[in-house]
């Protein structure tokens, strides 16, 4: 194999009987792409792999018996994409991995045995995307992660053992997307998270132990906030009203949420408000009547919501209105004439409603 000096692409995917690669693979001086996906019996990589100075992409998806990487992996100076998705036996990364200065994308999702990342990851000067979804044994991130000045997306979905984020994660000035869905052990976010001035998307759905959010002062360009299933969250910070570009807020099944901030009506671009299953919410703030672009409102199973405010009828941009589980008096039926663009309407009318009234109006 070492004589193939011009070889640029090597596909060895699904070689399920191979337990090791030949040492001579390090002599492939022109190799740019190495595909080892689904080599389910591959247990290790040869030290000589560090000699692949032209290698840009290394794919090791679902190499389920791979337990460690050689220290020489840090010599892959040209590598940009490194994919270890589904390497479920991989327990650690070598410290030398921090030497991958050209690395832009690292996939470690479903590395369920991975317990920690080396502090050397702070040396990655080009990293844009870090995927750690379903790393169920990962308990913490190294503090050096705040040095990743080029990081744009951090994926931590279903990291069920992750209890906290590094204190200074707010120093990630380029971070646009932070995914923390189903981090069921996460109890709070560090105060520095409010410094993420480039953040556009924050997903926290099903972070069931999260009880409090810190100020959103610098998130002026954020458009979406997903808090679906944050059943321990009791309130939103008052400063959330400063998010002038906000378009979508998902509060589905926030079972402990008792109220919304008074001044949320200042979100001029707001389009979607999902309050499905907020069973302790007793009223909506009057400022909601200021929403000039609201298209979708879901109040299903807001069981303590006794009455809908009259300004509901002002939303002539409505496309979807759901309030099943909220008793609506027939006095609200005259709103229907204002909702010219409604495509989906689902509600329970109070017992005093009149079918003939509905037909006539």
C-alpha positions in Angstrom: 0.0 0.0 0.0 2.8 2.4 0.8 3.8 2.5 -2.9 0.6 4.3 -3.9 2.3 7.7 -3.8 -0.4 9.5 -5.8 -3.4 8.1 -4.0 -5.7 10.9 -2.7 -8.8 9.0 -1.7 -9.0 5.7 0.2 -12.3 4.0 0.9 -12.2 1.2 3.4 -15.8 1.5 4.7 -17.6 -1.6 6.0 -14.4 -3.6 6.2 -16.0 -5.4 9.2 -13.3 -8.1 9.5 -10.3 -5.6 9.7 -9.0 -5.1 13.2 -6.0 -2.9 12.2 -4.6 -1.0 9.3 -1.2 -1.7 7.8 1.7 0.4 9.1 2.5 1.3 5.5 -0.6 3.5 5.3 1.6 6.3 6.7 3.6 6.3 3.4 0.6 7.6 1.4 2.0 11.1 1.2 -0.7 12.4 -1.2 -3.7 11.0 0.7 -6.4 13.7 1.4 -9.5 11.6 2.3 -9.6 8.4 4.4 -12.9 6.7 4.9 -13.1 4.0 7.6 -16.8 4.1 8.3 -18.4 1.0 9.8 -15.2 -0.9 10.3 -16.9 -2.5 13.3 -13.9 -4.6 14.4 -11.2 -1.9 14.1 -9.6 -1.6 17.5 -6.8 0.9 16.9 -5.0 3.1 14.3 -1.3 2.7 13.6 1.1 5.3 14.9 2.2 5.9 11.3 -1.1 7.6 10.5 0.4 10.7 11.9 2.7 10.8 8.7 -0.3 11.6 6.5 0.6 15.3 6.2 -1.9 15.9 3.3 -4.9 14.3 5.0 -7.8 16.7 5.2 -10.8 14.4 6.0 -10.8 11.4 8.3 -14.0 9.5 8.8 -14.3 6.8 11.5 -18.1 6.7 11.9 -19.4 3.7 13.8 -16.0 2.1 14.5 -17.6 0.7 17.6 -14.6 -1.2 19.0 -12.1 1.7 18.6 -11.0 2.6 22.2 -8.3 5.1 21.7 -6.4 7.2 19.2 -2.6 7.2 18.8 -0.7 10.2 20.1 0.6 10.7 16.6 -2.9 11.9 15.5 -1.8 15.4 16.6 0.6 15.4 13.6 -2.2 15.6 11.1 -1.5 19.3 10.4 -3.8 19.6 7.4 -6.9 17.8 8.8 -10.1 19.9 8.6 -12.9 17.4 9.2 -12.6 14.6 11.8 -15.6 12.4 12.3 -15.8 9.9 15.1 -19.6 9.6 15.3 -20.7 6.4 17.0 -17.3 5.3 18.3 -19.1 4.0 21.4 -16.0 2.5 23.1 -13.8 5.6 22.7 -13.1 6.7 26.3 -10.6 9.6 25.8 -8.8 11.7 23.3 -5.0 12.2 23.4 -3.7 15.5 24.6 -1.9 15.9 21.2 -5.2 16.4 19.5 -5.0 20.0 20.5 -2.2 20.4 17.8 -4.7 20.1 15.0 -4.6 23.7 14.0 -6.5 23.3 10.7 -9.4 21.4 12.3 -12.8 23.0 11.5 -15.3 20.3 12.3 -15.1 17.6 15.0 -17.9 15.0 15.3 -17.9 13.1 18.6 -21.6 12.4 18.8 -22.7 9.1 20.2 -19.3 8.5 21.7 -21.1 7.2 24.8 -18.0 6.2 26.7 -16.2 9.5 26.4 -15.9 11.0 29.8 -13.9 14.1 29.2 -12.1 16.3 26.7 -8.4 17.2 27.1 -7.7 20.8 28.1 -5.6 21.1 25.0 -8.7 21.6 22.8 -8.3 25.3 23.6 -5.5 25.4 21.1 -7.8 24.8 18.1 -7.6 28.1 16.3 -9.8 27.2 13.3 -12.6 25.1 14.9 -16.1 26.1 13.8 -18.3 23.2 14.8 -18.1 20.8 17.8 -20.6 18.0 17.9 -20.9 16.1 21.3 -24.5 15.0 21.0 -25.4 11.8 23.0 -22.1 11.7 24.8 -24.0 10.3 27.8 -20.9 9.8 30.0 -19.5 13.4 29.5 -19.8 15.2 32.9 -18.1 18.4 32.1 -16.3 20.5 29.5 -12.7 21.7 30.0 -12.4 25.4 31.0 -10.1 25.9 28.1 -13.1 25.7 25.8 -13.5 29.5 26.2 -10.4 29.9 24.1 -12.1 28.6 20.9 -12.5 32.1 19.3 -13.8 30.7 16.0 -16.4 28.3 17.4 -19.8 28.9 15.8 -21.9 25.9 16.8 -21.7 23.8 20.0 -23.9 20.7 20.0 -24.5 19.0 23.4 -27.9 17.4 22.8 -28.7 14.6 25.2 -25.5 14.8 27.2 -27.5 13.4 30.2 -24.6 13.5 32.7 -23.5 17.1 32.0 -24.2 19.1 35.1 -22.8 22.5 34.3 -21.1 24.6 31.6 -17.7 26.2 32.1 -17.9 29.5 34.0 -16.4 31.6 31.2 -18.2 30.1 28.2 -19.5 33.6 27.5 -16.1 34.4 26.0 -17.0 32.4 22.9 -17.5 35.6 20.8 -18.2 33.8 17.5 -20.8 31.3 19.0 -24.0 31.5 17.0 -25.7 28.2 18.0 -25.8 26.5 21.3 -27.8 23.2 21.6 -28.4 21.8 25.1 -31.6 19.8 24.4 -32.3 17.0 26.9 -29.3 17.8 29.1 -31.4 16.5 32.0 -28.7 17.0 34.7 -28.1 20.6 33.8 -29.3 22.7 36.7 -28.2 26.2 35.8 -26.4 28.3 33.1 -23.3 30.4 34.1 -23.8 34.1 34.3 -21.3 34.7 31.6 -23.7 33.2 29.0 -25.3 36.6 28.7 -22.1 37.8 27.0 -22.7 35.6 23.9 -23.3 38.6 21.7 -23.3 36.6 18.4 -25.8 34.0 19.6 -28.7 33.4 17.3 -30.1 30.1 18.6 -30.3 28.6 22.0 -32.1 25.3 22.5 -32.7 24.2 26.1 -35.8 21.9 25.6 -36.2 19.2 28.1 -33.6 20.6 30.5 -35.9 19.5 33.2 -33.7 20.6 36.2 -33.1 24.1 34.9 -34.8 26.5 37.2 -33.5 29.9 36.2 -32.1 31.8 33.3 -29.7 34.7 33.5 -30.0 38.0 31.8 -30.1 38.2 28.0 -28.7 41.7 27.8 -26.3 41.1 24.8 -28.4 38.7 22.8 -29.8 41.5 20.7 -29.8 39.5 17.5 -31.2 36.2 18.9 -34.3 35.1 17.1 -35.2 31.8 18.7 -35.3 30.4 22.2 -36.4 26.8 22.8 -37.4 26.0 26.4 -39.7 23.2 25.6 -39.9 20.7 28.6 -38.0 22.9 31.1 -40.4 21.7 33.7 -38.5 23.3 36.6 -38.4 26.8 35.1 -40.5 29.2 37.2 -40.0 32.5 35.4 -38.2 34.3 32.6 -35.8 37.2 33.3 -37.3 40.6 33.0 -34.6 41.7 30.6 -35.9 39.3 28.0 -37.9 42.2 26.7 -34.7 43.7 25.2 -34.6 41.0 22.5 -36.0 43.2 19.8 -35.3 40.7 17.0 -37.0 37.8 18.8 -39.4 35.8 16.6 -40.0 32.4 18.3 -40.4 31.4 21.9 -41.2 27.8 22.8 -42.3 27.2 26.4 -44.1 23.9 25.8 -44.6 21.9 29.0 -42.9 24.5 31.3 -45.0 23.1 34.1 -43.7 25.4 36.8 -44.0 28.7 34.8 -46.5 30.9 36.6 -46.1 34.2 34.6 -44.7 35.9 31.6 -42.7 39.1 31.8 -44.8 42.2 31.7 -43.1 43.9 28.8 -42.7 41.1 26.3 -45.0 43.0 23.9 -42.0 45.1 22.8 -40.9 42.2 20.5 -42.0 43.9 17.2 -40.9 41.0 15.0 -42.4 38.2 17.2 -44.3 35.6 15.3 -44.7 32.3 17.4 -45.6 31.9 21.1 -46.0 28.3 22.2 -47.3 27.8 25.8 -48.8 24.3 25.4 -49.1 22.6 28.7 -48.1 25.5 30.9 -50.5 24.3 33.5 -49.6 26.9 36.2 -49.9 29.9 34.0 -52.9 32.0 35.2 -52.9 35.0 32.9 -51.3 36.6 29.9 -49.7 40.0 30.3 -51.6 42.8 28.6 -48.5 43.9 26.6 -49.0 40.8 24.4 -51.6 42.9 22.7 -48.8 45.0 21.2 -47.6 42.0 19.0 -48.0 43.3 15.5 -46.7 40.3 13.7 -47.9 37.4 15.8 -49.0 34.4 13.6 -49.2 31.4 15.9 -50.4 31.2 19.5 -50.7 27.8 21.3 -52.4 27.8 24.7 -53.5 24.2 24.8 -53.8 22.7 28.3 -53.0 26.0 30.1 -55.5 24.7 32.6 -55.3 27.6 35.0 -55.8 30.2 32.4 -59.3 31.3 33.2 -59.9 34.0 30.6 -58.5 35.2 27.4 -57.7 39.0 27.2 -59.8 41.0 24.8 -56.8 42.1 22.8 -56.6 38.6 21.3 -59.0 39.9 18.7 -56.6 42.5 17.5 -54.2 39.9 16.0 -55.2 40.2 12.3 -51.9 38.4 11.4 -53.1 35.1 13.1 -52.6 31.9 11.2 -52.9 29.4 14.0 -54.8 29.7 17.3 -55.0 26.7 19.7 -56.6 26.9 23.1 -57.9 23.5 23.8 -58.3 23.0 27.6 -59.0 26.7 28.0 -62.7 27.5 28.3 -63.6 30.3 25.9 -66.9 32.2 26.3 -69.1 32.9 23.3 -68.3 36.6 23.9 -65.0 35.9 22.1 -66.6 34.6 19.0 -66.8 38.1 17.4 -63.0 38.0 17.1 -63.4 35.5 14.3 -64.2 38.2 11.8 -60.9 39.9 12.4 -58.8 36.7 11.8 -58.8 36.8 8.0 -55.7 34.7 7.6 -56.4 32.0 10.2 -55.6 28.5 8.7 -56.0 26.5 12.0 -58.4 27.2 14.8 -58.9 24.8 17.8 -60.6 25.8 21.1 -63.1 24.7 23.6 -66.1 27.0 24.0 -67.8 27.5 27.3 -71.1 25.8 28.0 -72.9 29.1 27.5 -72.1 29.2 23.8 -74.8 29.1 21.2 -74.4 27.1 18.0 -76.7 29.4 16.1 -74.6 32.4 17.3 -71.5 30.7 15.8 -73.3 30.0 12.5 -74.5 33.6 12.2 -71.2 35.2 13.1 
